[in-house]
Amino acid sequence: MATNIVVPELGESIVEARIAKWLKKQGDAVVAGDALVELETEKIDLEVSADRAGVLGELKHQEGADVKVGEVLAVLEDALAGTMPEVPKVPGVPRVPEVPGASATERKATPAAKNAAKVHDVKLESVEAAGSRVTKQDVLKAATPAPMAPMAPMAPMAPLAPRAAGSRTETRERMSKRRATIARRLVEAQHTAAMLTTFNEVDMSALMALRERRKDAFLKKHGVGVGIASFFVQAAIGALKAFPQINAEIQGDEIVTKHYYDIGMAVGAEGGLVVPVLRDADRMGFAGIELGIRDFAARAKNGTLTLEDLKGGTFTITNGGVFGSLMSTPIINPPQVGILGLHKIADRVVPVNGQVVIRPMMYLALSYDHRLVDGREAVQFLVKIKEYIEDPAWMLLDA
């Protein structure tokens, strides 16, 4: 009996995907668990697997097609007698089809995992599988950058040949689902919210001195270094408690105020910006926040973030300073009504107690939805964060 392979549920608010690559072709024999197709969504990429053995029949859509949740991707037909490989049956042990010339580890690896192993020069037998099969994500986790070979002395550069007349070229490529969604949501945010940005600056001297004094003890105790991000997450939580309307959203003609603190941390990934969420960040402590941020950064880099990691969020922090940004106006992540922008720490001349001194300074930016947040609250919110960062002891006293 033929069964349909359909686009699975993709998570909160995701209704469409794009067929990135067929991993099996029409007429291929497959076993339960074989990955059939890779789908690209606005947030993550995922594989759709066969839930039983059979032969892949008609492909309803080709690579590059956009498909909706529940739409039929292909038909899985019953295998004809003698077309599926057989193995001797051992009492009490489930039968696994034998693939000629493949090792036991390779039999348990998805096609996408095998391709990733070739690209990253990873031996499949050395990869630890999170589930019953080695997946692409498992391979990416195991992949480590190869050490760079010493560079040979560079030969003198030949003079550039003049460009031939008429050789001005262009390339054209289709937007990925993630990039198209980022573009759409950024425009929507500016069309649907009354967005304004307010700025302040913060003296980082006290925070940097505290980190320097405590970094070794913190690392020894928690196994992770202490960065500035965890201080800003804690400061943002304290400020949100003082100004709860910035931890809210508008639903129709109602204001929904959140009494929990799920802080989104914007991360620049290869396919575009993603915002994984630290859930109940007010209960995590500095070490938990640092571990969470480092985990998100690593998994954003190797493509193993899940839909659950990206769902929800009540407030977002973005740090353009890691790329050298001195000042920017971040765009709200709807339906949130506020986003905090951090920037590059730079030595600047500032007046302190009537004297001119040099201090490590950072500009802060808060973009907010003026429909819900007034300018007074927005300014006071940034002042509260400034107070926490310039005197970190206040975070403990207000906790």
C-alpha positions in Angstrom: 0.0 0.0 0.0 1.4 3.4 -1.0 1.7 6.1 1.7 2.4 9.8 1.3 5.5 11.6 2.6 4.3 15.0 3.7 5.9 18.2 5.0 5.8 17.8 8.8 4.8 20.3 11.4 7.7 22.8 11.4 7.1 24.7 14.7 5.6 27.9 15.9 4.4 30.2 13.2 6.3 28.3 10.4 3.9 27.2 7.7 6.2 26.9 4.7 9.6 25.3 3.7 11.7 25.0 0.6 13.0 21.7 -0.8 16.8 22.1 -0.5 17.9 18.6 -1.7 16.4 15.2 -2.4 18.6 12.6 -0.7 16.9 9.7 -2.4 15.8 9.5 -6.0 12.6 8.0 -7.5 12.9 4.2 -7.6 15.4 4.0 -4.6 14.7 1.3 -2.0 14.7 2.8 1.5 14.4 1.4 5.0 12.7 2.9 8.0 14.7 5.9 9.2 16.3 6.7 5.9 16.5 10.5 5.3 14.6 11.2 2.1 14.8 15.0 1.7 16.3 18.1 3.2 13.9 21.0 3.9 15.0 24.6 4.4 12.9 26.8 6.7 13.1 30.4 7.8 14.8 29.3 11.1 16.5 25.9 10.7 17.1 23.1 8.1 15.7 19.6 8.7 15.5 16.2 7.2 12.3 14.2 6.5 12.8 10.5 6.9 10.9 7.3 5.9 8.7 5.9 8.6 8.8 2.4 7.0 10.6 0.4 4.4 9.6 0.7 0.7 10.5 2.2 -2.6 10.4 5.9 -3.2 7.8 6.6 -5.9 6.8 9.8 -7.6 8.4 13.0 -6.4 5.6 15.6 -6.2 8.0 18.6 -6.1 11.5 19.2 -7.3 14.4 20.9 -5.5 13.9 24.6 -5.0 10.1 24.3 -4.7 8.3 26.0 -1.8 5.9 23.6 0.0 3.5 24.1 2.9 3.0 22.0 6.1 1.0 18.9 5.3 1.7 19.1 1.5 2.7 15.8 -0.2 6.4 15.6 -1.0 6.5 12.1 -2.5 4.8 8.7 -2.5 6.4 5.7 -0.7 5.4 2.5 -2.3 5.6 -1.1 -1.1 8.8 -2.9 -2.1 8.6 -5.8 -4.5 9.6 -9.2 -3.1 13.4 -9.6 -3.4 14.2 -5.9 -3.8 15.1 -5.3 -0.2 18.4 -6.7 1.1 18.0 -9.5 3.7 20.1 -10.4 6.7 20.0 -13.6 8.8 17.6 -13.2 11.6 19.1 -13.6 15.1 16.6 -14.4 17.9 15.8 -11.3 20.0 17.7 -8.9 17.6 15.8 -6.6 15.2 16.7 -7.2 11.6 18.7 -4.4 9.9 19.0 -4.4 6.1 22.5 -5.0 5.0 24.0 -2.5 2.5 26.7 -4.1 0.4 30.1 -2.8 1.1 29.0 -0.6 4.0 30.3 -0.8 7.6 27.9 -0.9 10.6 28.5 2.8 11.3 27.8 3.8 7.7 24.6 1.8 7.7 23.4 4.0 10.5 24.3 7.3 8.9 21.9 9.4 6.9 22.9 10.4 3.4 23.2 14.0 4.5 25.6 12.9 7.3 27.8 11.1 4.7 27.9 14.1 2.5 28.8 16.3 5.5 31.5 13.8 6.6 33.1 14.1 3.1 33.0 17.9 3.1 34.5 18.2 6.6 36.9 15.2 6.3 35.3 13.5 9.3 35.4 9.7 9.8 31.9 8.4 10.4 33.0 5.7 12.7 34.4 8.3 15.1 31.1 10.3 15.2 28.9 9.8 18.3 25.2 9.7 17.3 22.7 11.5 19.4 20.0 9.0 18.3 19.8 5.7 16.5 21.5 7.1 13.3 24.4 9.4 12.7 22.9 12.7 11.3 24.3 15.7 9.6 24.1 17.6 12.9 26.2 14.8 14.6 28.9 15.1 12.0 28.9 18.9 12.2 29.3 18.7 16.0 32.3 16.3 15.5 33.9 18.5 12.9 36.9 20.5 14.1 38.9 23.0 12.1 42.1 21.5 10.7 45.3 23.2 11.9 46.6 25.6 9.4 49.8 24.7 7.6 52.7 27.2 7.7 52.3 29.6 4.9 54.9 29.5 2.2 56.6 32.8 1.3 54.5 34.7 -1.1 55.7 35.2 -4.6 55.7 38.7 -6.0 52.3 39.6 -7.2 52.0 39.9 -10.9 50.5 43.2 -12.2 46.8 43.0 -12.7 45.7 42.7 -16.3 43.4 45.5 -17.4 39.8 44.4 -17.4 38.6 43.8 -20.9 35.9 46.2 -22.2 32.4 44.8 -21.6 33.5 42.4 -18.9 31.4 43.9 -16.1 29.6 40.8 -14.6 26.8 40.2 -12.2 25.6 37.1 -10.4 22.0 36.3 -9.4 20.8 33.8 -6.8 17.6 33.1 -5.1 17.2 34.3 -1.5 17.3 31.5 1.1 14.1 31.0 3.2 15.8 32.5 6.2 17.1 35.6 4.4 13.7 36.2 2.7 12.0 35.9 6.1 14.4 38.3 7.8 13.8 40.8 5.0 10.0 40.5 5.3 10.0 40.7 9.1 12.3 43.7 9.3 10.0 45.6 6.9 6.9 44.4 8.8 8.4 45.6 12.1 8.9 49.1 10.7 5.4 49.2 9.1 3.5 47.8 12.1 5.3 49.3 15.1 5.8 53.0 16.0 9.5 52.4 16.4 11.9 54.9 18.1 15.4 54.5 19.4 16.9 56.2 22.5 20.7 56.2 23.3 22.9 56.4 26.4 26.5 55.6 27.2 28.0 53.5 29.9 31.4 53.5 31.6 32.6 49.9 31.6 35.5 50.5 34.0 33.8 48.9 37.1 32.5 45.9 35.2 35.8 45.2 33.5 37.7 45.5 36.8 35.3 43.1 38.4 35.8 40.5 35.6 39.6 40.9 35.9 39.5 40.3 39.7 37.1 37.3 39.6 37.8 35.6 36.2 40.1 32.9 37.4 37.9 31.9 40.4 34.8 32.0 38.3 36.4 29.8 35.6 37.7 27.3 38.2 34.3 27.1 39.9 32.0 27.0 36.9 34.2 25.8 34.0 33.3 28.8 31.9 34.7 32.3 31.5 32.7 35.3 32.5 32.0 37.7 29.7 30.1 41.0 29.5 27.0 39.5 27.9 25.8 37.8 31.2 26.1 41.2 33.0 23.9 42.8 30.4 21.3 40.0 30.5 21.1 40.4 34.3 20.9 44.2 34.0 18.2 43.9 31.4 16.1 41.6 33.6 16.4 44.1 36.5 15.4 46.9 34.2 12.4 44.9 32.8 11.2 44.2 36.3 11.3 48.0 37.0 9.6 48.8 33.7 7.3 45.8 32.9 5.6 47.4 29.9 8.9 46.7 28.0 8.4 43.0 28.7 5.0 43.0 27.1 3.3 42.8 23.7 0.2 44.0 22.0 -2.4 41.5 21.0 -5.3 43.2 19.2 -6.6 45.9 21.7 -5.0 44.1 24.7 -1.6 44.5 26.4 -0.1 41.2 27.5 2.5 41.7 30.1 4.9 38.8 30.6 5.9 37.9 34.2 8.7 35.7 33.1 12.0 36.6 31.3 12.8 34.8 28.1 15.7 36.8 26.7 16.6 36.4 23.0 20.3 36.7 22.1 20.8 37.7 18.5 23.5 35.6 16.8 24.9 36.1 13.4 24.9 32.7 11.6 26.1 31.7 8.1 22.5 31.7 6.7 21.4 34.9 8.5 20.5 36.3 11.9 19.0 33.9 14.4 17.7 34.7 17.9 17.9 31.7 20.3 16.2 32.3 23.6 17.4 31.9 27.2 14.3 30.7 28.9 13.6 31.9 32.5 16.9 33.7 32.3 16.2 35.3 35.7 16.7 31.9 37.3 19.9 31.0 35.5 22.6 32.9 37.3 25.8 34.3 35.6 27.3 30.9 34.9 24.1 29.5 33.4 23.7 32.5 31.1 27.4 32.2 30.0 27.0 28.5 29.3 23.8 29.1 27.4 25.2 31.9 25.2 28.3 29.9 24.3 26.2 26.9 23.5 23.9 29.0 21.2 26.9 30.5 19.4 28.5 27.1 18.8 25.2 25.5 17.5 24.4 28.5 15.4 27.8 28.1 13.7 27.4 24.4 13.0 23.7 24.5 12.2 22.3 22.4 15.1 19.9 25.0 16.6 16.4 23.6 17.0 13.0 25.2 16.5 12.5 25.0 20.3 15.7 27.1 20.8 14.2 29.9 18.6 10.6 30.0 19.8 9.2 32.9 21.7 11.2 35.4 23.7 10.0 38.5 25.6 12.9 40.8 25.0 16.0 40.7 22.8 19.7 41.8 23.1 21.9 42.2 20.1 25.6 43.0 20.2 26.9 44.7 17.1 30.1 45.6 19.1 31.6 42.1 18.4 31.7 43.2 14.7 33.1 46.7 15.5 29.9 48.7 15.4 30.2 51.9 17.4 26.5 52.8 17.2 23.3 51.5 15.6 19.5 51.5 15.8 18.4 47.9 16.2 15.1 46.8 14.8 12.4 45.3 17.1 11.8 41.6 16.9 7.9 41.4 16.8 5.8 40.9 18.7 8.3 42.1 21.3 8.3 45.9 22.0 11.9 46.4 22.9 15.4 45.4 21.8 18.7 46.4 23.5 21.7 47.1 21.3 25.3 46.8 22.6 28.2 48.3 20.8 32.0 48.4 20.7 33.9 49.3 23.9 36.2 52.2 23.0 38.5 54.4 25.1 37.1 57.9 25.1 37.9 61.2 26.9 35.2 61.9 29.5 34.8 64.4 32.4 34.8 62.7 35.8 34.5 64.8 39.0 35.7 67.9 37.2 38.7 66.1 35.6 39.3 64.9 32.1 40.0 61.2 32.1 40.1 58.3 29.6 37.6 55.5 30.2 36.4 52.4 28.3 32.9 53.5 27.1 30.1 51.8 25.3 27.1 53.3 23.6 23.7 51.6 24.4 20.6 51.8 22.2 17.1 50.8 23.1 14.6 50.6 20.2 11.0 50.4 21.4 7.4 50.4 20.2 6.1 53.8 21.0 2.5 52.4 20.9 3.1 50.8 24.2 6.3 52.3 25.6 6.6 56.0 26.3 9.8 57.9 25.9 10.1 58.5 29.6 10.1 54.8 30.4 12.5 54.0 27.5 15.0 56.6 28.8 14.7 55.4 32.4 15.1 51.8 31.3 18.5 52.6 29.7 19.5 54.7 32.8 18.7 51.7 35.0 20.9 49.5 32.9 23.7 52.1 33.0 23.4 52.1 36.8 23.7 48.3 37.0 26.7 48.1 34.7 28.6 51.1 36.2 28.0 49.7 39.7 27.4 45.9 39.4 26.7 45.5 43.1 23.3 47.0 42.5 22.3 43.9 40.5 22.8 41.8 43.6 21.0 44.3 45.9 18.0 44.5 43.5 17.8 40.8 42.8 
